[in-house]
């Protein structure tokens, strides 16, 4: 009997699945709207997501798999392997772990999708090479990309009709005098191509800055996604080394404009036949200190006249022409101000940095705390784009045949408001390890301690979850941002600030990997508001808070910007003790955005270069602790043995000092402290990494060290370890006066004993982890039953650090309450 190729693939797949229940899908995916509202109904928007396969199945190949609706309808979809389980780099024989999905379901397809064995459904896209050009075809539509021309998109034709008024996707960067900086040749690459989805990457130089585009078209969708990024690969100038800040007047990108433009729809209505038009989203400088969230007015101009003034602009516009109409949406348009959408004699442009310059964020002051420093005069009339920074934005274009009569603006508005995404239902992820964290779905742990922790998570996206405080009201993170931080004098929005959180010494650079915790809450709750917040944070983290220096060879390049400084880490150079990479990694896993993976790999290289294997015991054990922890997370995902070796070297360096100079008692005395002492909250960071090594590898190598750290914490560092609410001392040394201990430091100790329980299975560790968790969550604010709020009165101006610590360690300890 002859077996077809598709049937053979299915036979092999089912053999690999093994104990898979008959008819059970390999993965389930549910739509999650980022903004709450009516039931989510998709309408052909492009969806791109990453998801893990169910842990009990083993799939070696994606051949013979397809995406189906709950009713069994198969849809055109592109599936790609992201990671495999326990595989060496490049090994394609291990079972698949994470999968990337790209498709465009219709409104009638519902909100639940299944990965099932079956013949894949073909799409209608074709990619071909025409000499040096790339041509994408869909029916009688053709898009031509020409890397030899300044404008990358040279033509769109429908049948034999030209559909563009002019070539598009050309960047214009103007210096401080308004003169155009030279553009280098395009480098065009096909990232992925199938008959369902095509991804292109293009880059060129603008002066000595790097400009990048990622373009995506998907079968069944009228959308064309354009991601753009500007990167300064020169050094920031840490520790007095030379900086390569760049100043410029504007950066614009030409967008497709329909031929024969006759009607334009803006934020509020139609304007007939304009030749010049502009939607300008502004950021007032100096901002309104009493109402910083109201410092973002917008204006609409046409033919040199002010047509309308708006409080804030959505970033939506539609152009009508022949033979197509085109609508444009810029995500987070006003939040990432300034920005513009404008027509200039029929050509359509998006201004990431519109004409005029960013102005002084703080009246030109970029100093170090506690002083504001000297005024940077050049920044008063130009954009200051610092060395090692990047900035990325997304533009979504949508075109339809002119005969349809629908300009598409309303559909784009609806898509922007819902912002659909796909992820497995939380119950399918229960008990799964994710970068060293065991997922516990919301609502599956009983008791007041867990319920209170869930409220501290909920206030990140919902002010109503916060307790009412006198003179403050209900202050979750949304209200904290709107009011301007602790004292109402910080701006959380704008192209340089959007996604970050301010604290006392400036902007926090999302201390303690808050993007990771927020995205974990998305997976364990299915609440798309966490995804919306987590994406904003992750993109800020990978762009502004990531050191992108590739030119200087500076040893400290590539890390996460330190959290202190008025301007996102300008006070101190990157440090291993303040570099976290799980947030960018998880964002890449959930969205497929490779710029986030790139940031994590830059961090990895930075940590490796730090030479943690030679750590001598000074400046705090969190240095080897966080370094080993981050490298272990990366190794568990990408399986590079060099990451595991570097993590083990960091742990061994701590062990060498601890067992030698300090007598093998679980602690290391930091000789730089006054007086020389140990900081137990740093010890638990190292201890968590050592315990995690054993859980991840099954190795006994560092178990004796973990046991000595546990004994030190129980016998010396904890206050009232046998009581219901044990606390952790901030500082300890033999003979040092007794310290009272602090409840909020119990978070780290709870995480350590929960990890040791996972490693060794001791009931006493689980019990202590639970009591430490209760101590921390019930006394957050250091008073029993204190308010659940983002504005914590006990920690004025340090909310972001405290909240970040609460989340990263609370999530690590939570499984001890669940099992």
LUMDREN-595477 format. One line per 5 residues: their letters; for each residue y, z, x of C-alpha. Coordinates in steps of 0.25 Angstrom, whole numbers. Each point is the difference from the previous one (the first is absolute). Example, Ala and Ser with C-alpha at 12.3 -4.5 7.8 and 13.67 -1.06 7.14 Angstrom:
as) -18,31,49 | 14,-2,6
END
This chain:
xxxxx) 0,0,0 | 14,-4,5 | 10,12,2 | 14,-4,-1 | 10,5,10
xxxxx) 7,9,-10 | -13,5,-5 | -4,4,14 | 13,7,2 | -2,8,-12
xxxxx) -15,3,4 | 5,5,13 | 12,8,-6 | -10,7,-10 | -9,4,12
xxxxx) 12,6,7 | 4,8,-12 | -13,7,-1 | 1,12,-9 | 11,-7,-8
xxxxx) -2,3,-15 | -3,-13,-8 | 13,-6,-6 | 9,11,7 | 12,-7,7
xxxxx) 2,1,15 | 14,5,-3 | 9,2,-12 | 15,-2,0 | 11,4,-10
xxxxx) 14,-5,-1 | 10,11,3 | 15,-2,-4 | 9,6,10 | 10,3,-11
xxxxx) -5,7,-13 | 2,-7,-12 | -8,-8,-11 | -14,-4,4 | -1,-9,12
xxxxx) -3,-14,-4 | 0,-10,12 | 6,-14,-2 | -4,-8,12 | 8,8,11
xxxxx) -7,0,14 | -8,12,2 | -5,4,15 | -7,13,2 | -10,6,9
xxxxx) -12,9,-5 | -12,6,5 | -14,-3,-5 | -8,11,-7 | -6,8,11
xxxxx) -14,-1,-5 | -1,-15,2 | -2,-8,12 | 6,-14,0 | 0,-8,13
xxxxx) 7,-13,-5 | 10,-3,-11 | -7,-13,-3 | -6,-1,-14 | 10,10,-5
xxxxx) 11,-2,-11 | 10,8,-8 | -2,1,-15 | 7,6,-11 | -6,12,-8
xxxxx) -5,-11,-10 | -7,-8,11 | 10,-11,2 | 0,-5,14 | 14,-2,7
xxxxx) 4,-8,12 | 2,10,11 | 0,1,15 | -8,11,7 | 1,3,14
xxxxx) -6,11,9 | 10,11,5 | -10,10,7 | -14,3,1 | -8,13,1
xxxxx) -3,5,14 | 1,-13,7 | 5,-4,14 | 13,-9,0 | -4,-14,-4
xxxxx) -14,4,-5 | -3,-8,-13 | -14,6,-3 | 4,14,-5 | 2,3,-14
xxxxx) 14,-3,-6 | 9,11,-3 | 14,-5,-4 | 2,-13,-7 | 14,-7,-2
xxxxx) 1,-7,-14 | 11,-11,-4 | 0,-6,-14 | 9,-2,-12 | -6,5,-13
xxxxx) 6,-4,-13 | 5,9,-11 | -13,-2,-8 | -8,5,11 | 2,15,-2
xxxxx) 2,11,10 | -14,2,5 | -7,-9,10 | -14,1,7 | -5,-6,13
xxxxx) -14,-5,-4 | -11,-10,6 | 3,-14,-5 | 5,-14,3 | 14,1,4
xxxxx) 11,-8,-9 | 7,-10,8 | 16,-1,-1 | 8,-12,1 | 8,1,13
xxxxx) -2,-10,12 | 5,1,14 | 1,-12,9 | 6,-4,13 | 10,-11,0
xxxxx) 2,-2,15 | 8,12,4 | 3,4,-14 | -8,9,-10 | -1,-5,-14
xxxxx) -5,9,-12 | -4,-7,-12 | -2,5,-15 | -2,-11,-10 | 11,-10,2
xxxxx) 9,11,7 | 2,-1,15 | 6,10,10 | 3,-6,14 | 3,10,11
xxxxx) 6,-6,13 | 0,9,12 | 8,-10,8 | 12,1,-10 | 10,12,0
xxxxx) -4,2,-15 | -15,2,-1 | -2,-4,-14 | 4,-15,0 | -4,-5,-13
xxxxx) -5,3,-14 | -5,-11,-8 | -5,-1,-14 | -7,-14,-2 | 10,-9,7
xxxxx) 12,8,-3 | 7,8,10 | 2,14,-6 | 9,7,11 | 15,-2,2
xxxxx) -2,2,15 | -10,5,10 | -2,16,-1 | -5,12,8 | 10,-1,11
xxxxx) 6,13,6 | 15,0,4 | 4,12,9 | 15,1,3 | 5,8,11
xxxxx) 12,10,0 | 10,-12,0 | -7,-7,-11 | -6,-11,9 | -15,-4,-2
xxxxx) -10,5,10 | -10,-10,5 | -13,-2,-7 | -13,-2,8 | -11,-9,-5
xxxxx) -9,5,-11 | -14,4,4 | -9,-2,-13 | -14,6,-2 | -10,-1,-11
xxxxx) -4,15,-2 | -10,-3,-11 | -3,-12,-9 | -9,-3,-12 | 1,-7,-13
xxxxx) 4,13,-6 | 11,5,10 | 7,-5,12 | 8,9,9 | 9,-5,11
xxxxx) 8,7,11 | 12,-6,7 | 9,6,11 | 12,-4,8 | 10,6,9
xxxxx) 15,2,-5 | 7,3,13 | -9,10,6 | -5,6,-13 | -13,-4,-6
xxxxx) 0,-5,-15 | -13,-1,-7 | -5,-5,-14 | -13,2,-7 | -2,-10,-12
xxxxx) -10,1,-11 | -5,-9,-11 | -11,3,-10 | -8,-9,-10 | 4,3,-14
xxxxx) 14,6,3 | 14,-6,0 | 4,10,11 | 3,-3,14 | 1,13,9
xxxxx) 10,0,12 | -1,12,9 | 10,0,11 | 3,9,12 | 10,1,11
xxxxx) -4,7,12 | 7,5,13 | -11,1,10 | 10,5,11 | 0,15,3
xxxxx) 8,11,-8 | 5,7,13 | -8,13,-1 | 3,11,11 | 12,-7,5
xxxxx) -7,-14,3 | 7,-13,-3 | 1,-3,-15 | 0,-14,-6 | 7,2,-13
xxxxx) 5,-13,-7 | 12,-2,-9 | 2,-11,-10 | 8,-4,-12 | -11,-5,-9
xxxxx) -14,-5,-2 | -3,-10,-11 | -13,-8,-4 | 1,-13,-8 | -9,0,-12
xxxxx) -5,-11,-8 | 10,-5,-10 | -4,-10,-11 | 6,-14,1 | 10,-3,-11
xxxxx) 5,14,-2 | 6,1,-14 | -1,15,-5 | -1,13,7 | -4,14,-6
xxxxx) 4,12,7 | -1,15,-3 | 7,-1,-13 | 0,-14,-5 | 2,-15,2
xxxxx) 10,-7,8 | 1,-15,-2 | 1,-10,12 | 5,9,11 | 1,-6,14
xxxxx) 3,14,6 | -5,13,-4 | -4,13,6 | -7,13,-4 | 5,11,10
xxxxx) -7,13,0 | 9,10,8 | -1,13,7 | 13,7,0 | 4,6,13
xxxxx) 4,11,1 | -9,4,-11 | 4,9,-11 | -4,13,5 | 0,7,-13
xxxxx) -8,-11,-7 | -8,-8,11 | -9,-7,-9 | 12,-6,-7 | 4,-7,13
xxxxx) -7,-13,-3 | 9,-9,-9 | -3,-15,-2 | 9,-12,-3 | -3,-14,-5
xxxxx) 10,-11,4 | 1,-14,-4 | 9,-11,5 | 8,10,7 | 2,9,-12
xxxxx) -6,14,-3 | -8,-2,-13 | -7,14,-1 | -1,13,7 | -13,8,-1
xxxxx) -4,14,4 | -13,-5,7 | -6,-14,0 | -15,-3,-2 | 0,-12,9
xxxxx) -5,-10,-10 | 6,-14,-2 | -5,-13,-6 | 4,-15,3 | -3,-11,-10
xxxxx) -1,-14,6 | -9,-13,-1 | -12,-1,1 | -2,15,2 | 7,13,-3
xxxxx) 0,12,10 | 1,15,-1 | 2,10,11 | -2,14,1 | 3,9,12
xxxxx) -8,14,-1 | 8,12,2 | 13,-8,0 | 10,11,-2 | -8,11,6
xxxxx) 0,-8,13 | 15,-4,-1 | 7,-7,5 | -5,-13,-4 | 4,-13,-7
xxxxx) -5,-12,-8 | 9,-12,0 | 2,-15,-1 | 9,-8,9 | 3,-14,-5
xxxxx) -14,-1,-6 | -8,7,11 | -7,13,-3 | 0,12,9 | -5,14,2
xxxxx) 9,9,8 | -8,12,7 | 12,3,7 | 12,-6,-8 | 13,-4,6
xxxxx) 9,11,5 | -10,10,7 | -6,13,-4 | 12,8,3 | 0,15,5
xxxxx) -12,7,-6 | 7,13,4 | 14,-7,3 | -6,-6,13 | -6,13,5
xxxxx) -14,-1,6 | 0,14,8 | -10,10,2 | 0,13,-8 | 7,10,-1
xxxxx) 12,-9,4 | 3,-14,-6 | 3,-6,13 | 9,-12,3 | 4,-11,-9
xxxxx) -8,-13,2 | 12,-9,-2 | -9,-13,0 | -8,5,-12 | 13,1,-9
xxxxx) 0,-14,-3 | -14,-5,4 | -15,4,-2 | -5,9,11 | -14,-5,2
xxxxx) -6,10,10 | -10,-3,11 | -15,2,-4 | 4,0,-15 | -5,-10,-11
xxxxx) 3,-3,-14 | -9,-7,-11 | 3,-5,-14 | -8,-7,-11 | 5,-12,-8
xxxxx) -8,-5,-12 | 3,-14,-5 | -5,-6,-13 | 1,-14,-4 | -4,-8,-13
xxxxx) 1,-14,-5 | 14,-2,-6 | -7,-5,-13 | -5,14,-2 | 14,5,-3
xxxxx) -2,14,5 | 8,3,13 | -9,11,3 | 10,11,2 | -6,9,-11
xxxxx) -14,-1,5 | 4,4,14 | 8,12,-5 | -13,4,-7 | -8,-1,12
xxxxx) 10,7,8 | 1,12,-10 | -15,1,0 | -4,-3,14 | -14,-1,-3
xxxxx) -11,4,11 | -15,1,0 | -8,12,5 | -14,6,-3 | 1,11,-11
xxxxx) 1,14,6 | -14,4,-4 | -6,-12,8 | 6,6,12 | -4,15,-2
xxxxx) -6,5,13 | 3,-12,9 | 6,2,14 | 13,-7,2 | 5,1,14
xxxxx) -6,14,2 | 4,5,-14 | -10,2,-11 | 6,-5,-13 | 0,10,-12
xxxxx) 5,-7,-13 | 11,8,-8 | -5,9,-10 | -14,2,5 | 3,14,7
xxxxx) 2,12,-10 | 9,11,3 | 14,4,1 | 1,-3,15 | -4,-14,-2
xxxxx) 9,-2,-12 | 12,5,8 | -3,-10,11 | -1,-11,-9 | 14,3,-5
xxxxx) 5,0,14 | -6,-14,1 | 6,-4,-14 | 14,4,4 | 0,-11,10
xxxxx) 1,-10,-12 | 4,8,-12 | 12,10,-1 | -6,5,-13 | -12,6,8
xxxxx) 10,9,8 | 4,14,-5 | 14,2,-5 | 9,7,11 | 13,7,-4
xxxxx) 12,-9,4 | -10,-11,4 | -8,-4,-11 | -13,-7,2 | 0,-6,14
xxxxx) -12,-9,3 | 1,-10,11 | 7,-10,-9 | 11,10,-4 | 1,4,15
xxxxx) 3,-14,4 | 10,-3,-11 | 8,13,3 | 1,-3,15 | -10,10,6
xxxxx) 2,14,2 | 15,1,-2 | 3,-13,-6 | 5,-7,13 | -11,-10,4
xxxxx) -2,-14,-4 | -15,-3,-2 | 2,-15,-3 | 6,-12,7 | -7,-9,10
xxxxx) -2,10,11 | -3,12,-9 | -9,-5,-12 | -13,7,0 | 3,12,10
xxxxx) 4,14,-4 | 11,8,6 | -1,14,6 | 9,9,8 | 1,-8,13
xxxxx) 1,-13,-7 | -11,-9,-5 | -14,5,1 | -8,-13,4 | -9,5,-11
xxxxx) -5,12,8 | -15,4,-1 | -4,-14,-5 | 6,1,-14 | -3,-15,-3
xxxxx) -15,3,2 | 0,12,-9 | 7,-8,-11 | -9,-11,0 | -12,9,0
xxxxx) 6,6,-13 | 0,-14,-5 | -15,-2,2 | -4,14,-5 | 9,-1,-13
xxxxx) 1,-15,-3 | 15,2,-3 | 8,-12,5 | 12,8,2 | -6,6,13
xxxxx) -3,-14,5 | 15,-4,-3 | 5,12,8 | -11,-2,11 | 3,-15,2
xxxxx) 15,3,2 | -3,11,10 | -11,-8,7 | 9,-12,2 | 12,9,5
xxxxx) -10,7,10 | -6,-13,5 | 14,-7,1 | 11,10,3 | -8,12,5
xxxxx) -9,-8,9 | 4,-3,14 | -2,-15,2 | 4,-2,14 | -9,-10,7
xxxxx) 10,-4,11 | 3,12,9 | -13,5,4 | 5,14,-3 | -12,10,0
xxxxx) 5,6,-13 | 2,-13,-8 | -8,-2,-12 | -1,14,-6 | 6,5,-13
xxxxx) 15,4,1 | 2,15,1 | 4,6,-12 | 13,6,5 | 13,-8,0
xxxxx) 11,-5,-9 | -6,-14,0 | -15,1,-1 | -4,6,14 | 12,-3,9
xxxxx) 0,14,5 | -13,0,8 | -11,-10,5 | -13,-3,-7 | -10,11,2
xxxxx) -15,1,-2 | 3,13,-8 | 8,-7,-10 | -8,-13,-1 | -9,-3,-12
xxxxx) -7,-13,-3 | -8,3,-13 | 11,-4,-9 | 2,-14,6 | -16,-1,0
xxxxx) -2,3,-14 | 12,-9,-5 | -7,-11,7 | -13,3,-6 | 6,1,-14
xxxxx) 9,-12,1 | -5,-9,11 | 14,0,7 | -3,-3,14 | 13,5,5
xxxxx) -4,14,-4 | -13,-2,8 | 8,-4,12 | 9,12,0 | -13,9,0
xxxxx) -5,-8,12 | 13,2,7 | -1,15,-2 | -15,-1,5 | 5,-6,13
xxxxx) 11,10,1 | -9,12,-1 | -10,-6,10 | 10,-2,10 | 5,14,-1
xxxxx) -12,5,9 | -4,11,-9 | -12,2,9 | 9,6,10 | 7,10,-9
xxxxx) 3,13,7 | 1,10,-11 | 15,-1,-1 | 10,-4,-12 | -10,4,-11
xxxxx) -15,-4,-3 | 5,-8,-12 | 2,-11,11 | -15,-3,3 | -3,5,-15
xxxxx) 8,-11,-7 | -3,-10,10 | -15,2,-1 | 1,1,-15 | 7,-14,-1
xxxxx) -10,-7,9 | -12,6,-7 | 6,-6,-13 | 2,-14,6 | -14,1,7
xxxxx) -7,3,-14 | 7,-12,-6 | 0,-11,11 | -11,6,9 | 6,-3,14
xxxxx) -7,9,10 | 12,1,8 | 7,8,-11 | -12,10,-1 | 0,1,15
xxxxx) 15,3,0 | -1,10,-11 | -12,7,7 | 9,1,13 | 11,7,-7
xxxxx) -9,10,-6 | -7,2,13 | 13,3,7 | 3,11,-10 | -14,6,2
xxxxx) 2,-1,15 | 13,9,0 | -5,9,-11 | -14,3,6 | 6,1,14
xxxxx) 14,5,2 | 0,7,-14 | -14,6,1 | -7,-8,-11 | 5,8,-12
xxxxx) 4,-12,-9 | 15,0,4 | 9,-6,10 | 13,7,5 | 12,-9,0
xxxxx) 7,4,13 | 13,-7,-5 | 2,10,-12 | 8,12,2 | -7,9,2
xxxxx) -13,-8,3 | -8,0,-12 | -9,-8,-9 | 5,-6,-13 | -13,1,-9
xxxxx) 6,-10,-10 | -2,-10,11 | -13,5,4 | -5,-4,-14 | 4,-14,2
xxxxx) -9,-1,12 | -11,7,-7 | 1,-9,-12 | -2,-12,10 | -11,7,8
xxxxx) -8,3,-13 | 3,-14,-6 | -6,-6,13 | -13,7,-3 | 0,-4,-15
xxxxx) 3,-15,4 | -10,-2,11 | -10,11,-2 | 1,4,14 | -1,15,4
xxxxx) 10,-3,12 | 11,9,-5 | -7,9,-9 | 1,12,9 | 15,-2,1
xxxxx) 1,-1,-15 | -7,14,-1 | 9,6,10 | 13,-5,-7 | -6,6,-13
xxxxx) -3,13,7 | 14,1,5 | 7,-3,-13 | -9,10,-8 | 2,11,11
xxxxx) 14,-2,5 | 9,-10,-7 | -3,3,-14 | 7,11,-8 | -9,7,-10
xxxxx) -12,-10,2 | -9,7,-10 | 11,2,-10 | 3,-9,-12 | 12,-7,6
xxxxx) -2,-1,16 | 12,-5,8 | 2,-6,13 | 8,5,12 | 11,-10,5
xxxxx) -1,5,14 | -11,8,7 | -3,5,14 | -8,12,6 | 9,12,-1
xxxxx) 10,-7,-8 | 7,8,-11 | -8,-1,-13 | 6,-11,-9 | -1,0,-15
xxxxx) -5,-14,-2 | 4,-11,-10 | -6,-5,-12 | 4,-14,2 | -7,-1,13
xxxxx) -13,4,-7 | 0,-15,-4 | -5,-4,14 | -10,11,1 | -6,-3,-14
xxxxx) -1,-15,5 | -7,5,13 | -10,9,-7 | -3,-11,-11 | -3,-9,12
xxxxx) -9,10,7 | -7,2,-13 | -3,-15,-1 | -5,0,14 | -9,12,0
xxxxx) -2,4,-15 | 4,15,1 | 3,6,-13 | 9,10,7 | 9,-12,5
xxxxx) 1,-6,-14 | 4,14,-6 | 10,2,10 | 6,-14,-2 | 1,3,-15
xxxxx) 7,13,3 | 10,-7,10 | 2,-11,-10 | 3,10,-11 | 10,8,9
xxxxx) 7,-13,4 | 2,-6,-14 | 3,12,-7 | 10,5,10 | 7,-13,3
xxxxx) 14,5,2 | -6,13,6 | 1,7,-13 | -12,1,-10 | 2,-9,-12
xxxxx) 12,-7,6 | 5,-13,-6 | -7,-13,0 | 11,-9,5 | 4,-10,11
xxxxx) 13,8,3 | -6,12,6 | 10,11,1 | -8,8,11 | 1,-12,9
xxxxx) 14,-6,-2 | 1,-14,7 | -14,0,4 | -7,-5,-13 | -5,-13,6
xxxxx) -8,8,11 | -5,11,-9 | -4,-10,-11 | -7,-9,10 | -8,11,6
xxxxx) -4,5,-14 | -6,-13,-4 | -7,-5,13 | -7,14,2 | -2,3,-15
xxxxx) -7,-13,-2 | -9,3,12 | -3,14,-5 | -2,-4,-15 | -15,-4,1
xxxx) -3,14,3 | 4,4,-14 | -7,-12,-6 | -14,1,6
END
